């Protein structure tokens, strides 16, 4: 989940209250405050609220939640004389484009910083690391309209951002830092998306890099924003950016996008209308708020509200990309009402709860690993065949018989339920290479193998001299603390280096494996230091009961 840095001086100014009030109320919007510093706070927001990835979005939400400025905020879009022509050639490469112009901005350091940060957060969340959506921000004064969005070959050339020489598309993908980082998105293609102006000069090579020609500086006053991709995520991102800049005093103008078969005008900042039945509200909340309480709660969340006899008519702001069902509206009623005002009640059930043996064992294992100097991590139970098997050099088993695939996965990264924890720990290490060495992490959690839940323990060590002997001593300590007699036998697990791997045997059965991770696996996870690790199936040796 994205962590957004909010600077106190601008946050207090934009909201209109002091930091103590903000610290008290902000978590009630649905976020975690990671750290509080003298000049800023770091806040972790859920991926379903991308409109809160900027100080402008947070200020807008807080002003409503604190009853400073309730209700729907209208955003005006002036009709602009700007056109983008979409060429047939790009439709099979990256078919969708939207844009807008924002005039009259004071491009201070804080506005530029906020714009860059929200751009990257949107790339990561809505854009799925730029695969589904990518944003370009340009100085309008340096562009000659109309623009053309087309596909070019690898010899097309221009000066990319942060460089001072002309480079071909092929050179950018090979030599430019952003080209190397995002070249995988265009892998296997022989035509590449490009936005050029009326003079034929490139202004953007989505989703890789903008042109140096249209760089935004402190002298910039008018912006052109392009968003390219494949689906409605393009429009969601553009609406968030347009409303964010409008809150900074910018005047939004529309752009006409001319496709071969249709014409669209973007952005569309008109509200979406939804109806929510009162019976559904009462049923999900578990109590019956009055009509006034429902109205005030929704207005605090910046919705437009009209109360009818049997239902509520709601105007959804254009930046709320997360509102897809009436249940999303009801959740916001609960937030606006205040979770702290909802009185807890004991469930009407007979009996006294007790700890499940599964969790008793989990607690014991956690204590052992922490005592051995390891840091606990918790990773997603959803993953992909690529990470679980291909990256680990392991053969893909038969679906359903060995692992559980998702029928309708939302992303390419979450297509199956994990069968091993070790690959997830390697993902964690790959995302934390910038932290000091050595790194020692573990996770004790569930996997699903052959349609049954299993409790597993996995751990990794990485530093410049991580080796077989070190991880063997850890395994030995864990088995001693668990009071298990065990033996090590030669392993054939391809995820580990030959001659530096071993199976863990208890009562004649293999219950785990340990060793030095194979260099090809490290390369797949982009790890530069050696890694030693182990994984142990606890349900093979302990009676944990059935996990329902």
C-alpha positions as CSV (number, residue, x, y, z in Angstrom):
1,X,0.0,0.0,0.0
2,X,1.3,3.5,-0.9
3,X,2.8,5.6,1.9
4,X,2.1,9.3,1.3
5,X,4.3,12.0,2.9
6,X,2.2,15.0,4.0
7,X,4.1,18.1,5.1
8,X,2.6,19.9,8.1
9,X,2.8,23.4,6.8
10,X,0.8,22.9,3.7
11,X,-1.6,20.3,5.2
12,X,-2.5,22.5,8.1
13,X,-3.0,25.5,5.7
14,X,-5.1,23.5,3.2
15,X,-7.3,21.9,5.9
16,X,-7.6,24.9,8.2
17,X,-7.0,23.1,11.5
18,X,-4.0,22.3,13.7
19,X,-1.9,19.1,13.5
20,X,-3.4,17.6,16.8
21,X,-6.9,17.6,15.3
22,X,-5.5,16.1,12.1
23,X,-3.7,13.3,14.0
24,X,-6.8,12.5,15.9
25,X,-9.2,12.4,12.9
26,X,-7.1,11.2,10.0
27,X,-7.1,7.5,11.0
28,X,-10.9,7.5,11.1
29,X,-10.9,8.0,7.3
30,X,-9.3,4.6,6.8
31,X,-5.5,4.9,7.0
32,X,-2.5,4.1,9.2
33,X,-0.2,6.8,10.3
34,X,3.3,5.3,9.9
35,X,5.4,8.0,11.5
36,X,5.1,11.5,12.8
37,X,8.0,13.9,12.3
38,X,8.4,17.6,13.2
39,X,7.9,18.7,9.6
40,X,5.8,15.9,8.1
41,X,3.8,12.7,8.6
42,X,3.9,9.5,6.6
43,X,0.5,8.0,6.1
44,X,-0.3,4.6,4.5
45,X,-3.6,4.6,2.5
46,X,-5.5,1.7,1.2
47,X,-5.2,1.1,-2.6
48,X,-9.0,1.7,-3.0
49,X,-8.6,5.4,-2.2
50,X,-6.1,6.7,-4.9
51,X,-7.8,10.2,-4.5
52,X,-6.0,10.4,-1.1
53,X,-2.5,10.0,-2.5
54,X,-1.9,13.8,-2.5
55,X,-2.0,16.5,0.1
56,X,-4.8,18.1,-1.9
57,X,-6.9,15.0,-1.8
58,X,-6.3,14.4,1.9
59,X,-7.2,18.1,2.7
60,X,-10.4,17.9,0.6
61,X,-11.5,14.7,2.5
62,X,-10.6,16.1,5.9
63,X,-12.4,19.4,5.4
64,X,-15.6,17.4,4.8
65,X,-15.0,14.9,7.6
66,X,-14.4,17.8,10.0
67,X,-17.6,19.6,8.9
68,X,-15.6,22.5,7.5
69,X,-16.8,22.1,3.9
70,X,-19.4,19.3,3.5
71,X,-21.1,18.0,0.5
72,X,-20.4,17.6,-3.2
73,X,-17.8,19.9,-4.8
74,X,-18.5,20.9,-8.4
75,X,-15.5,21.0,-10.8
76,X,-15.9,23.1,-13.9
77,X,-14.3,22.1,-17.2
78,X,-14.1,24.8,-19.7
79,X,-14.3,23.7,-23.4
80,X,-10.8,23.9,-24.8
81,X,-9.6,24.2,-28.4
82,X,-7.1,21.2,-28.0
83,X,-7.2,18.1,-30.1
84,X,-5.4,14.7,-30.1
85,X,-5.7,12.6,-33.3
86,X,-5.4,8.8,-32.6
87,X,-3.8,6.9,-35.5
88,X,-4.9,3.4,-36.4
89,X,-1.3,2.2,-35.9
90,X,-1.4,2.6,-32.1
91,X,-4.7,0.8,-31.4
92,X,-3.1,-2.6,-31.2
93,X,-0.2,-1.3,-29.0
94,X,-1.7,1.0,-26.4
95,X,-5.2,2.0,-27.6
96,X,-6.5,4.5,-25.1
97,X,-5.5,8.1,-24.5
98,X,-7.1,11.0,-22.5
99,X,-5.9,14.4,-21.7
100,X,-6.6,17.8,-20.2
101,X,-5.2,21.3,-19.9
102,X,-4.8,23.0,-16.6
103,X,-4.1,26.8,-16.6
104,X,-3.1,29.4,-14.1
105,X,-1.1,27.2,-11.7
106,X,1.5,28.6,-9.4
107,X,4.2,25.9,-9.8
108,X,5.8,26.1,-6.4
109,X,8.1,23.4,-5.0
110,X,5.3,21.9,-3.0
111,X,2.9,21.7,-6.0
112,X,5.6,20.1,-8.2
113,X,6.5,17.7,-5.4
114,X,2.9,16.7,-4.8
115,X,2.3,16.2,-8.5
116,X,5.3,14.0,-8.9
117,X,4.5,11.9,-5.9
118,X,0.8,11.3,-6.8
119,X,1.9,10.5,-10.4
120,X,4.1,7.7,-9.2
121,X,1.6,6.4,-6.7
122,X,-1.1,6.3,-9.4
123,X,1.4,4.5,-11.7
124,X,1.9,1.8,-9.0
125,X,-1.7,1.3,-8.0
126,X,-4.2,2.1,-10.7
127,X,-1.6,1.7,-13.4
128,X,-0.2,-1.6,-12.1
129,X,3.4,-0.4,-12.5
130,X,2.5,1.5,-15.7
131,X,1.2,-1.6,-17.5
132,X,-2.5,-0.5,-17.5
133,X,-2.0,3.2,-17.3
134,X,0.8,5.8,-17.5
135,X,0.8,9.6,-17.0
136,X,2.7,12.4,-18.8
137,X,2.8,16.0,-17.4
138,X,4.0,18.7,-19.8
139,X,4.6,22.5,-20.0
140,X,1.8,23.6,-22.3
141,X,3.7,26.6,-23.7
142,X,6.2,24.3,-25.4
143,X,3.7,22.2,-27.3
144,X,2.2,22.9,-30.8
145,X,-1.3,21.5,-31.1
146,X,-3.0,19.4,-32.5
147,X,-1.2,16.3,-31.3
148,X,-1.0,12.9,-32.9
149,X,-0.9,9.6,-31.0
150,X,0.6,6.9,-33.2
151,X,2.9,3.9,-33.3
152,X,6.5,4.3,-34.4
153,X,9.4,1.9,-35.1
154,X,12.5,1.6,-33.0
155,X,14.5,4.1,-35.1
156,X,12.3,7.1,-34.1
157,X,14.3,9.5,-32.1
158,X,14.0,12.5,-29.7
159,X,15.7,13.9,-26.6
160,X,14.2,12.1,-23.5
161,X,13.7,13.7,-20.1
162,X,16.9,14.2,-18.1
163,X,19.2,13.7,-21.2
164,X,20.8,16.2,-23.4
165,X,21.2,14.2,-26.6
166,X,18.9,12.7,-29.2
167,X,18.2,9.0,-28.7
168,X,16.3,6.4,-30.7
169,X,13.5,4.4,-29.1
170,X,15.8,1.4,-29.1
171,X,18.6,3.3,-27.3
172,X,16.1,4.7,-24.7
173,X,14.9,1.2,-23.8
174,X,18.5,0.0,-23.5
175,X,20.3,3.0,-21.9
176,X,17.8,5.4,-20.2
177,X,17.1,4.5,-16.5
178,X,13.4,4.6,-17.1
179,X,13.7,2.7,-20.3
180,X,15.5,-0.2,-18.6
181,X,13.1,-0.1,-15.7
182,X,9.9,-0.3,-17.8
183,X,11.0,-1.9,-21.1
184,X,9.3,-5.1,-20.0
185,X,5.9,-3.5,-20.7
186,X,6.7,-3.2,-24.4
187,X,8.7,-6.5,-24.7
188,X,8.0,-8.4,-27.9
189,X,6.6,-5.4,-29.8
190,X,8.1,-4.0,-33.0
191,X,5.9,-0.8,-32.8
192,X,5.9,1.7,-30.0
193,X,3.4,4.3,-28.8
194,X,4.4,8.0,-29.3
195,X,2.7,11.4,-28.9
196,X,4.0,14.0,-31.3
197,X,3.0,17.6,-31.8
198,X,2.1,19.6,-34.9
199,X,5.8,20.0,-35.8
200,X,6.4,16.3,-35.6
201,X,8.4,16.6,-32.3
202,X,7.8,13.9,-29.7
203,X,6.4,15.1,-26.4
204,X,5.9,11.6,-24.8
205,X,6.9,8.0,-25.3
206,X,4.3,6.3,-23.0
207,X,4.6,4.4,-20.8
208,X,8.4,5.0,-20.6
209,X,9.5,8.7,-20.6
210,X,8.5,12.2,-21.6
211,X,10.5,14.5,-23.9
212,X,13.0,17.0,-22.4
213,X,11.3,19.6,-24.6
214,X,8.2,19.7,-22.4
215,X,9.9,19.6,-19.0
216,X,7.8,21.3,-16.2
217,X,9.7,24.0,-14.2
218,X,8.9,26.6,-11.6
219,X,8.2,29.0,-14.4
220,X,5.5,26.7,-15.9
221,X,2.0,28.1,-15.5
222,X,-0.1,26.0,-17.8
223,X,0.0,22.2,-18.0
224,X,-1.0,19.6,-20.5
225,X,-1.6,16.1,-19.0
226,X,-1.8,12.9,-21.1
227,X,-2.9,9.5,-19.8
228,X,-2.5,6.4,-21.9
229,X,-3.5,2.8,-21.3
230,X,-6.1,0.2,-22.0
231,X,-9.3,0.8,-20.1
232,X,-11.3,3.0,-17.7
233,X,-8.3,3.3,-15.4
234,X,-7.0,6.0,-17.8
235,X,-10.1,8.2,-17.1
236,X,-9.9,7.5,-13.3
237,X,-6.3,8.7,-13.1
238,X,-7.0,11.8,-15.2
239,X,-10.0,12.8,-13.0
240,X,-7.9,12.5,-9.9
241,X,-5.1,14.6,-11.3
242,X,-7.5,17.2,-12.8
243,X,-9.5,17.7,-9.5
244,X,-6.3,17.8,-7.5
245,X,-4.9,20.6,-9.6
246,X,-8.2,22.4,-9.6
247,X,-8.1,22.4,-5.8
248,X,-4.7,24.2,-6.2
249,X,-6.5,26.9,-8.2
250,X,-6.0,25.6,-11.7
251,X,-8.6,26.1,-14.4
252,X,-9.3,22.8,-16.2
253,X,-9.9,22.8,-20.0
254,X,-11.1,19.9,-22.0
255,X,-9.2,18.0,-24.8
256,X,-11.0,16.5,-27.8
257,X,-9.6,13.0,-28.6
258,X,-10.4,12.0,-32.2
259,X,-10.3,8.2,-32.7
260,X,-10.8,6.6,-36.2
261,X,-14.3,5.6,-35.3
262,X,-15.4,8.1,-32.6
263,X,-14.6,11.4,-30.8
264,X,-14.4,11.7,-27.0
265,X,-14.0,14.8,-24.8
266,X,-11.9,14.5,-21.7
267,X,-11.9,14.9,-18.7
268,X,-15.5,14.2,-17.7
269,X,-15.8,15.6,-14.2
270,X,-19.6,15.3,-14.0
271,X,-20.8,13.2,-11.0
272,X,-22.1,9.7,-11.3
273,X,-25.6,9.1,-9.9
274,X,-26.3,6.1,-7.7
275,X,-29.3,4.9,-5.7
276,X,-29.0,3.1,-2.4
277,X,-32.0,1.5,-0.7
278,X,-32.5,2.3,3.0
279,X,-33.2,-1.3,3.8
280,X,-29.8,-2.3,2.4
281,X,-28.2,0.5,4.5
282,X,-29.9,-0.7,7.7
283,X,-29.1,-4.4,7.0
284,X,-25.4,-3.8,6.4
285,X,-24.8,-1.3,9.2
286,X,-26.8,-3.3,11.8
287,X,-28.7,-0.3,13.1
288,X,-31.0,2.3,11.7
289,X,-29.6,5.8,11.4
290,X,-32.0,8.6,10.7
291,X,-32.4,10.3,7.3
292,X,-30.5,13.3,8.7
293,X,-27.7,11.1,10.0
294,X,-27.4,9.4,6.6
295,X,-27.3,12.7,4.8
296,X,-24.8,14.3,7.1
297,X,-22.6,11.2,7.0
298,X,-22.5,11.1,3.2
299,X,-21.9,14.9,3.0
300,X,-18.9,14.5,5.3
301,X,-17.5,12.1,2.7
302,X,-18.1,14.8,0.0
303,X,-21.1,13.1,-1.7
304,X,-24.1,15.0,-3.0
305,X,-27.2,13.6,-1.2
306,X,-31.0,13.6,-1.8
307,X,-33.1,11.6,0.6
308,X,-36.2,9.9,-0.8
309,X,-38.8,7.8,0.9
310,X,-37.2,4.4,0.3
311,X,-33.8,5.2,-1.0
312,X,-31.0,7.7,-1.0
313,X,-29.9,9.3,-4.3
314,X,-26.1,10.0,-4.3
315,X,-23.9,12.1,-6.5
316,X,-20.5,10.4,-6.6
317,X,-17.5,12.8,-7.1
318,X,-15.4,12.2,-10.3
319,X,-12.2,11.4,-8.3
320,X,-13.8,8.6,-6.3
321,X,-12.5,5.7,-8.5
322,X,-13.4,3.2,-5.7
323,X,-17.2,3.6,-5.8
324,X,-18.5,0.7,-7.8
325,X,-21.4,-0.8,-5.8
326,X,-24.0,0.6,-3.4
327,X,-22.1,-1.3,-0.6
328,X,-19.2,1.2,-1.2
329,X,-21.6,4.0,-0.4
330,X,-22.8,2.3,2.7
331,X,-19.2,1.8,3.9
332,X,-18.7,5.6,3.6
333,X,-21.9,6.2,5.5
334,X,-20.3,4.2,8.4
335,X,-17.1,6.2,8.1
336,X,-18.9,9.5,8.0
337,X,-21.2,8.5,10.9
338,X,-18.1,7.5,12.9
339,X,-17.0,4.0,13.8
340,X,-16.3,5.3,17.3
341,X,-20.1,6.1,17.7
342,X,-21.2,2.6,16.8
343,X,-21.9,0.8,20.1
344,X,-20.3,-2.7,20.3
345,X,-22.6,-5.6,21.3
346,X,-21.8,-9.1,22.4
347,X,-22.8,-11.6,19.7
348,X,-25.9,-13.6,20.5
349,X,-24.2,-17.0,20.6
350,X,-23.8,-19.6,23.3
351,X,-20.3,-20.7,24.4
352,X,-16.9,-19.4,25.3
353,X,-14.2,-18.9,22.7
354,X,-10.7,-20.5,23.0
355,X,-7.5,-20.3,21.0
356,X,-7.3,-22.7,18.1
357,X,-4.3,-25.1,18.3
358,X,-3.2,-23.8,14.9
359,X,-2.7,-20.3,16.5
360,X,-1.1,-21.7,19.6
361,X,1.6,-23.3,17.5
362,X,2.0,-20.2,15.4
363,X,2.7,-18.1,18.6
364,X,5.3,-20.6,19.8
365,X,7.1,-20.6,16.4
366,X,7.0,-16.8,16.2
367,X,8.6,-16.5,19.7
368,X,11.4,-18.9,18.6
369,X,12.2,-17.0,15.4
370,X,12.2,-13.6,17.1
371,X,14.5,-15.1,19.7
372,X,16.9,-16.2,17.0
373,X,17.1,-12.6,15.7
374,X,14.6,-12.8,12.8
375,X,12.1,-10.1,11.8
376,X,8.5,-11.2,11.1
377,X,6.9,-10.2,7.8
378,X,3.4,-10.9,6.6
379,X,2.9,-11.4,2.9
380,X,-0.2,-11.9,0.7
381,X,-1.5,-15.4,0.4
382,X,-2.3,-14.7,-3.2
383,X,0.5,-15.0,-5.7
384,X,1.2,-16.2,-9.3
385,X,2.5,-19.4,-11.0
386,X,5.4,-17.3,-12.2
387,X,6.6,-16.4,-8.8
388,X,5.7,-19.7,-7.1
389,X,7.2,-22.0,-9.7
390,X,8.9,-20.4,-12.7
391,X,11.1,-18.0,-10.7
392,X,11.9,-20.8,-8.2
393,X,13.0,-23.1,-11.0
394,X,10.3,-25.6,-9.9
395,X,8.0,-27.5,-12.3
396,X,4.4,-26.2,-12.4
397,X,2.1,-28.8,-10.9
398,X,-1.4,-29.6,-12.0
399,X,-4.0,-27.0,-11.2
400,X,-6.6,-27.9,-8.6
401,X,-4.9,-31.2,-7.9
402,X,-1.9,-29.4,-6.3
403,X,-2.7,-25.7,-6.2
404,X,-5.8,-23.5,-6.3
405,X,-6.1,-21.0,-9.2
406,X,-8.4,-18.0,-9.0
407,X,-11.3,-18.1,-11.4
408,X,-11.4,-14.3,-12.0
409,X,-8.1,-12.8,-10.9
410,X,-7.9,-9.0,-10.7
411,X,-4.2,-8.8,-11.5
412,X,-1.5,-10.9,-13.1
413,X,0.4,-11.0,-9.8
414,X,-2.5,-12.6,-7.9
415,X,-3.7,-15.7,-9.9
416,X,-3.3,-18.5,-7.4
417,X,-3.3,-19.3,-3.7
418,X,0.3,-19.8,-2.5
419,X,1.7,-23.3,-1.9
420,X,5.0,-22.1,-0.6
421,X,6.0,-19.1,1.6
422,X,9.7,-18.9,0.6
423,X,9.1,-17.2,-2.8
424,X,7.1,-14.5,-1.0
425,X,10.0,-13.8,1.3
426,X,12.3,-13.5,-1.7
427,X,9.9,-10.8,-3.1
428,X,10.2,-9.0,0.2
429,X,14.0,-9.1,0.1
430,X,13.9,-7.8,-3.5
431,X,11.8,-4.8,-2.5
432,X,14.1,-3.9,0.4
433,X,17.6,-4.0,-1.1
434,X,18.1,-0.4,-0.1
435,X,18.0,-1.4,3.6
436,X,21.2,-2.3,5.6
437,X,22.5,-5.8,5.6
438,X,22.3,-8.5,7.0
439,X,18.5,-9.0,6.6
440,X,16.9,-11.9,8.5
441,X,13.2,-12.3,7.9
442,X,10.6,-15.1,8.6
443,X,6.9,-15.8,8.1
444,X,4.7,-18.4,9.7
445,X,1.4,-18.7,7.9
446,X,-1.0,-20.6,5.7
447,X,-0.5,-22.2,2.4
448,X,-3.0,-24.4,0.4
449,X,-1.7,-27.6,-1.0
450,X,-4.0,-30.3,-2.6
451,X,-7.1,-28.3,-1.5
452,X,-6.0,-28.3,2.2
453,X,-4.6,-25.6,4.5
454,X,-1.2,-26.2,5.8
455,X,0.8,-24.2,8.4
456,X,4.3,-23.4,7.2
457,X,7.4,-21.7,8.6
458,X,9.9,-20.1,6.2
459,X,12.9,-17.9,6.8
460,X,15.6,-16.2,4.8
461,X,19.0,-14.6,5.5
462,X,20.8,-12.3,3.0
463,X,24.2,-10.6,3.2
464,X,27.4,-10.9,1.3
465,X,28.5,-14.2,3.0
466,X,25.1,-16.0,3.6
467,X,25.7,-19.7,3.2
468,X,24.6,-23.3,3.9
469,X,26.3,-23.6,7.3
470,X,24.5,-20.5,8.6
471,X,21.0,-21.5,7.6
472,X,21.7,-25.1,8.9
473,X,22.5,-23.7,12.3
474,X,19.2,-21.8,12.3
475,X,17.3,-25.0,11.3
476,X,19.0,-26.9,14.0
477,X,18.1,-24.3,16.6
478,X,14.4,-24.3,15.5
479,X,14.2,-28.0,15.6
480,X,15.8,-28.1,19.0
481,X,13.3,-25.5,20.4
482,X,10.4,-27.5,18.8
483,X,11.8,-30.7,20.5
484,X,12.0,-32.5,17.2
485,X,14.5,-35.2,16.3
486,X,15.5,-34.7,12.7
487,X,18.0,-35.6,10.0
488,X,19.3,-33.9,6.9
489,X,19.3,-35.7,3.6
490,X,20.6,-34.7,0.2
491,X,17.9,-32.7,-1.6
492,X,17.0,-32.3,-5.3
493,X,15.0,-29.1,-4.9
494,X,16.0,-27.0,-8.0
495,X,15.4,-23.7,-6.1
496,X,18.6,-24.3,-4.2
497,X,22.2,-24.8,-5.3
498,X,23.3,-28.4,-5.9
499,X,25.6,-29.6,-3.1
500,X,24.3,-26.8,-0.8
501,X,20.8,-28.0,-0.2
502,X,19.2,-30.6,2.1
503,X,15.8,-32.0,3.0
504,X,14.5,-31.9,6.6
505,X,13.5,-35.5,7.6
506,X,11.4,-36.3,10.7
507,X,10.2,-39.8,11.5
508,X,11.3,-40.9,8.0
509,X,9.2,-38.2,6.2
510,X,10.4,-35.1,4.4
511,X,8.8,-32.0,6.1
512,X,11.0,-29.2,4.7
513,X,14.0,-28.1,2.8
514,X,16.9,-25.6,3.4
515,X,20.0,-24.4,1.7
516,X,21.5,-21.7,-0.5
517,X,19.2,-20.2,-3.0
518,X,20.2,-20.9,-6.6
519,X,21.8,-17.9,-8.5
520,X,19.2,-18.1,-11.3
521,X,16.4,-17.7,-8.7
522,X,18.3,-14.7,-7.2
523,X,18.5,-13.2,-10.7
524,X,14.8,-13.6,-11.3
525,X,14.1,-11.7,-8.0
526,X,16.8,-9.1,-8.9
527,X,18.8,-9.9,-5.7
528,X,22.5,-9.2,-5.7
529,X,23.6,-10.8,-2.4
530,X,23.6,-14.5,-1.6
531,X,20.4,-15.8,0.2
532,X,20.1,-18.8,2.4
533,X,16.7,-20.0,3.5
534,X,14.4,-22.8,4.7
535,X,10.8,-23.8,4.7
536,X,9.2,-26.2,7.1
537,X,5.7,-27.8,7.1
538,X,4.5,-27.7,10.7
539,X,1.2,-29.6,10.1
540,X,3.3,-32.6,9.0
541,X,4.7,-33.1,12.6
542,X,2.2,-31.4,14.9
543,X,-1.5,-32.1,15.5
544,X,-2.9,-28.6,14.8
545,X,-6.5,-29.7,14.2
546,X,-8.6,-28.8,11.2
547,X,-8.5,-25.1,10.1
548,X,-12.0,-24.2,9.0
